Amino acid sequence: MNRNEMLQQLESVPEWDIIIIGGGATGLGSALDAASRGYKTLLLEQFDFTKGTSSRSTKLVHGGVRYLEQGNIKLVLEALRERGRLLKNAPHITSAKAFILPVYSYWQKIYYGIGLKLYDLLSGKLSLGKTKILSKKKVIESIPSIQSKNLRGGVLYFDGQFDDSRLAINIASTAFDKGATVLNYCKVIGFNKKRLPKKQEKIIAVKAIDQLNNQEYILKCKAVINATGVFTDAVMQMDDHEKHDIVSPSQGIHLVIDKKYFEGHNALMIPKTSDGRVLFAVPWHDKVVVGTTDTPIKEIKSEPIALEEEINFIITHFNRYCKTFIEQKDVKAVYAGLRPLVKIKGGGNTSLLSRDHTIIVSKSGLVNITGGKWTTYRKMAQDAINNAVFSSGLEKRNCITQTLSIGKWDLPIDKNNHLHIYGTNANDINSLMNENILWQEKIHPDYDYTKAEVIWFVRKEMAINVEDVLGRRTRLLFLDANAAIESAPFIAELMMHELKKDENWKHQQIQLFKQLAKQYLLLNP
């Protein structure tokens, strides 16, 4: 993927079949779905791909154990089907993960044992592994860090795990291979409309501005999809000033700690915290992700900040269930994301709001899709495209993404090699290392990421700045914010030469990134 070539498409395509606003999970999934059906497809993202919610997940591909307890069988069934499809379609960036739910009474062992066996049963042929009832001794062997006081045993079950922003780049590149044009740093600023009978107006063009060169575009189209997550209301009101808010934003944070505080390969699932949330401790990229919270918020930001009470909540609950106590100084990184939950009349607690997705087609033809989660992104995209095709009168074509491979990969996949997440593109990255021996060097001594990967990100994955590389093309900002800050000068130097920038750009990038990365750090209390 090359950004300049994408920009040229804006000039050469007279009219798009479908324009998608938003480069998160749902938007990118919609671009892939539309392009794979043969529609002329354009995706516009005002920041970088998955800059928002879609890069800040718990990194799980799951059916939703909590939804099963709530009795939402339909959502669980759909999510389990999609979980299985995703693990088959993108095996290089997904995997099955064993979870252990500790129980502290024999009644809990029966209750959760039956529930999780049902969870396994519902997954049918797409099951990732058999649910088992564990003794106290086996739980301690599997999770040495577990607090053993009053422990009565546990239940082992399986779910999926993935790297969210890496999957997103794979979806974007696959959409591109199918003919889509996908642009980051290109913001939609308005719509052009055509008046119809009965005083209705239909969107016939999207007005957008390239955030990097300030060039404006009028892009004609037949259908528009609003897949902007927590920014859904803002786009809806751009279309119709009288639109009411439909999104109730909820903030969830995660803490990242070293594996010495949570030994073993299995993940921990606490089924019910004091606020009714599920709490996870999940090994990921040789660290452990602990979360999450559910805090209603009013102000929507592109860089949400973890609240002190959220941080203390997670630390308190982790220490309640693990004997390897942690403090704020032990946290390598903290990240916050906003969930675009759909409002329900009379609903006050966001932890109780629906995680299912909602589609609203405006009078102008704008298809608005919000809610949902990463696991069901493909189904959300299918529903969005179906609605866009129907409302705009486009020729109906069948969805093919259920079995469509994401990214480029071959079996078997060597997951001991950190380059496996690039699929067969790892061969091209190895070629870069042979092209320039200096590119074999690591960007930080404690992590496997190499300079060759940075060159690849710039040349083939539309990385524009240091944050793109350290936050989303690699995950160093989310794994170890201090290490990311230390790596920033090396990244800026490499990118300066690749992008043909000057020293002023390099120094500005270093300062901007350091300022951003401080939000991912916890100071000593």
N, C-alpha and C positions, 0 to 999 in steps of 0.2 A: 504494500500500500504506500502510495506516494501522495503527499498532500497537494503539491502543485498540480499533479495530474488530475486530482479530484476537483480542484478549482476550475480547471479547464472545462470539465464537464458542465459546470454551471453556465458557461457561455455557449456551449455547443448543443445542449439538449433543449429543443423548443418548448416542450411540455412534458412534465413528469406524470406518470400514472398516480404514484403515491409519494407524498412527502411525509416523513416521520420527524417529529420534534422530540428530541431527547435521546441521549446516547448511553443510557443505562441498560439494565438487563432486558426490560420490556421493549425499549426502542430498538436495540440491536437485534433482538429476536424477531421483531416485526420486520426489520430490514431484510434479514435472512429469509424469512418466510415469503415476503413479497417478491424478492429477487429470484428465489428458487421457483416461484410460480411463473416467472417470465414478465413480471410488471417492471416498468421503468421506475426505479426506486431511488430516492434520495433521503439520507438521514442527516439532520443538522443538530449538533450539540454545542451549547454555548461555552462549555469548558472543555476539559478532556473527557474521553470516554470513561464512564463509571467514576467520575470525580466525586459524585455524591453517594447516596445510599448504597449503590450496587458494589462498591469496593469496601464496604464497612460491615459486612455480615459476620455471622459466627462461623462461616466457611463450611456450612453443612448443607447437604442435599438430603432432605428428610421429609417424611410423610407428615410429621407433626403429632408426636405422642400426646401433647396437651389437647389437641383438637379431638383426638379419640376420646379422651376423658370427658370433653364437653359434649360428646355425642354427635359431632360433625363428621359423620361417616363419609359423606359425599366428598368433602374436602380432603380427607385422609386418603381415600381411594384414588382420587385424581393425582394427589401429590406422590403417592407410592408408585403409580404408573409412570409418572414423569421422572421420578428418581431413577427407576430402572432404565428408562430410555436414555437419560443423560449419561449414566455410567457406561452404557453400551456405545453411545455416539461419540464420547470424548474420554476414552480410557486413559489417555496420557495426562490428563489434568484432574481426574476424579479417582476415587478409590472407596472401597468399603472400609468402615471403621467400626470396631467393637466398642460398645458403650456398656458401662456397668451402672446400674441404679442400686445404690445401697439401701437396705431396709432395716428398720430399727424396731420392728415388731413382727410377729408371725402373721398377723392379719395383713400387714403391708406386703409381706412376701406372697401371700395368696392373691391379694388384690392386684398388685402390679404384675405378678407372674401371669395371671390370666389375661390382663390387659395387653401385655406385650406379646404374648403368644397369639392373641387376636390380631395385633398389629402385624406380626409376621405372616399370619394366615391371609390377611387382606392383600398382602403384596403378591401372593400367588406365585406364578412362574418367575416373577422378577424379584423374588426374595434374595437378600444378600447373605443370609446365614440363619441358622436355626437358633431361636431363643432358648436360653437355658436358665434354670434356677440354680444359684450358687450357694455354697455353704459360706459361713463366716471365714473359715480358713482360706477358701479359694478367692474370696473377694480381697483379702489382705495380700495374698500372693500376687493377684492381678494388679492391684493398686496399692503398692507399699506405703503410700502417703496417707491412706485413708484413716480417719479417726475410728479406732476400733471399739471405743466405749459404747456399750449398749447395742453394738452391731449384731444383727441376727442373720446376716447373709446378704444376698443381692440377686438381681436379675440381669443377665447378659443378653443384649440384643444388638442388632446391626443397623447402621444407617450409612449414608454416603457422606463423603467429604470432598472438597474441591478448593481451588484457588479462584476467588470470584473475579478479580480484574484480569487475570490471565485467561480465564474462560471467555471473558468479554472480548478481549483482543482476538481470540480465535473465532468467535462468532462474527466479529467485524470483518476479519480477513476472508472468512468463508462467504459472507454476504458479498464482499467485493469480487471474489472469484466467480460468483453467480451473476455478476453484472451490476450490483448496487454501487452507488456513490455514497461514501460515508465521510462526513467532515466534522472534525473537532474544532473548537474555537470559532464557531460560526453561529451567531445568535439570531433567532427569529424575533423581529421587532414589530410585526404587524401583518395584516391580511388585506388583500384586495378582494372585493366582492362584486358579484353581478346580481342586479335586482331581478327577482322572479315574480310571477303572479302571486296574488294574495299578500303583497308587501314583504315577502320573504327575500332574504339575500343569501346567495351561495358563495362560499369561498372559491375563488378561481386562481389565486396566486398567493404566494407567501413572500413577505418582505424580510430579508435577512442581511446581516452585516458581518463581514469577516473581521473578527476581533484582532487579527494580527496586522492587517493593512488598511482597515477602516473602509474597505470597498463595499458598497451596498448592491444588493441584487434584488430583482423582481423575478420570482420563479413561478411560472405558470404550472398548474397542476389540476388533476381531476379529483384527488382525495387527499385529506390531511389527517394525520393521527397525532394526537397529543399524548405523548408517553413520558411526561416530565416528572413523574413521581410527586414529591412534596411541592413542586412548582405547578401542579396541575391547575389549581385555582387561578393562578396568575395568567396562564395561557387562555383559560376559559373566559376570563374577564377581558382579555385582549380582544377576544371574539365578540363577547356580549357583556357590556358593562353592568347589566342587571343580574348577571349570574350570581347565585349564592355560593358560599364556600361549601365544598363537599369533603375536603380533606381535614382530618384531625391529626396533626403531626405528633408523633411520639418519638422520644429520643431513647436510644439504646446505646450503652457504652460497653467496651471490652478492655480488659487489662491483659497485657502480654508479659509473661514471666519466664524465667529460665526453667529448664526441665528438672533441675535439681530440687525444685519445690514440688514437683509432681512427677514422680518416676514411673516408668512403664510406658507401654504402647497403647493401652486402653484409655478411653475417654470416660469421664465421670458425668453422670446426669443426676441432678437433684430435682425431683419432680415438682416440688412446691416450696417456694420461698415465702417470706412473710408478706410479700405483695402479690402472691399468686403466680409469679413467673417461674419458668423453668430455668435453672442455672446449669451451665456447662463448664467443664474444664477439659479442653480438647488439645492433644498434641498436634502441632502444625508447624511445618518447616523448622523442626528441631527446637521449637519453643512451645509454650502452652498458652492458648487463648482461653481466658476466663470471662464469662458474661452470660446473660446480659441484663440490662435494666429496662424499665418501661416508664418513662417520665413524660407526661403531657407537656408540650411546650407551645408557646405562642409565636415566637419569632423564628422564621425560617432562614437559616444561613447556609452558605455553601461549605463553610468550615465550622460545624457545630463544636462546642467545647464541653467536655465532661464536667459535670457539676460535682462539687466536693461530696455532697451526700450520696451521689451515685458511686463514686470511687470507694467511699467508706462502706457502702452497702455490699459491694462485691467482695472487698477484703474481709469484712466481717463474716459473710456467708462462707467464703472459701476456708477461713480459719476455723469455722464451726465444724466443717466436715473433713478437714485435713490437718494432720498433726504437724506438718511443716509450715508453721505460721509465716505469713508474709506481711510486710509493711510497705508503705508507699515507696520507700527507697529501693525496694526490690523489683519494682515495676520497670520493665524495659521500654514499654510504650503503652499509651492509652489512646484509643480512638473512639469517636462518637459518630453515630449515624442517625438519620431521621426516617421513620417509617411513615409512608403515606396512607394511614388507616382511613377507611371510609366512615364518615359520621353516621351514627344511628340516633334517631330521635330519642332523647332521654338518656343516652349513653354518656356517662361521665368518666369512667375508668377505662383508659386506653387499652389496658391488658385484656379487657373483655370485648373490644371491638373486633369486627370480622377481619380475618387475614385473607379472605377470599377477594378476588378482583371484581371490579365494577366497570361497566362500559356505559357511557352516556353519549348519545349522538345528538349534537346540537342542531338547531334549526338551520344553521349555515352549512351543515354537513360535516362539521368537525367531529371526529371520533375521539372521545376522551376515555382513556383507560388508566385506571389507578388501582392501588391495593395490591394484593398478591404477594409473592415472595420468589426468590431466585429459583427454587425447585420447580415451580410451575410456569417459569418464564415462557417456555415454548408454547404451552397451551394458551397463555395469555396473548401471545403474539398471533397465534392462529385465529383466536376469537376477534382480535383487533382487525386483522386483515379481512376476515369474512365480513365484518360490519362495514369496513371501508369500501369493499367491493360492492356490497349490496346498496349502500346509501348513495354511491356515486355512479352506479350503473355500469361499472367496468365488467368486462367479460369474465364470467365465473371460471376459475381454474382450481384444481384440487391442491390441497396442502400436501407437501411431501416431506416435511421436517421430522416426522416421527422416527424415521430410520436414516436420516441424513447425517453423515459423518461431519463432525465439527473440527476444523483444523486439519492438518495433514499428519497422519500417523500410520505406523505399521506395527503389527504384532510380531514377536513379543516386545514388550516395553521394559527397558531396564530402569527401574525406579531408584536404583542405587546411584545412578548418574544424574546429577542435578539438572543436566540439560534435557532430561526426558520431557519436561513440561513444554518444550518447543516442538515435540513430535519429530517429523523428518526434517524440519527446519534446523534441527541441531547440526545436521551435516553442513549446512551453509554457515553456521556460526563457527564450526570447526575449521571451515575453509578460511574464514576471516582470521582465525588464530594463525594459520599457516601463512596467510598473506602478510601479516605483521606480527612478529614475535612478541612485541611489546603489548599487543592486545590479549595475550594469554594471561597477563597479570590480573590479580584480583583487585576489585575496587576497594575492598577492605580486607585486612588479613584474617578476620574472624568469620568471613562468609564466602561462599563459593562463587558469587557473581563476578564475572570477568568483564574486562574492557571491551572484548569482542561483542558481548551481548549489548553493551551500550551502543556500539556502532550499528548493530542490527536494529535496535529500537528506533534509531534516528532514520535509517535508510528504508526500513520496511514496515515499521509499526507507528509512524506518524508521531513520535515523541518530539515535542516542541521545546520543552524546558526541563530543568533539573528535577522539578517536582514530578513530572510525568514519569521519569526514569526511576526515581527512588521511591515514589509513592505507589505506582501502579504497574509499570513494566517489570520492575523488581518489587519486592515487598519490604525492603529494608526499613523504610520509615515506620511501617506497622510492626516490625519485628524488634527493632532496636533503634530508637530515635537518635541516640547519641552517636551510634555508628553511622547512621545516615548523614548526620551533620559533618562528621569527619570525612565522609566520602564525597561530599558536595563539591569541593574544589577540583577533584579529579574528574568528576562527571562534567562539570562546567567546562573544563579545559578540552576534553574530548569533543563535547558538543559544539564548542566554539569553532573548532576546525571543520567539523562535519557540516555545520550549518552556515559556515563562512561569516561568522560574527566577529566582533572586535573585543578588545580587553574590557571595555566599559560594560558590554553585555555580560561578559563572564563574571565580573565583580558584582554586577547588579543581581545576577542569578544566584550567586552564592549568598548574598545578603538576604534576598527574598526567601530563599529556602530555609536558611537558619531561623529567620523570624517565624516562618510557618511551623518548622519542626519543634520549636519550643512548646507549641500547644500539645504535642504528643508526649511531652515529658512531665513527670511528676517530681516536684522538688521535695527535698527532705522535709518532713513535717516539723 
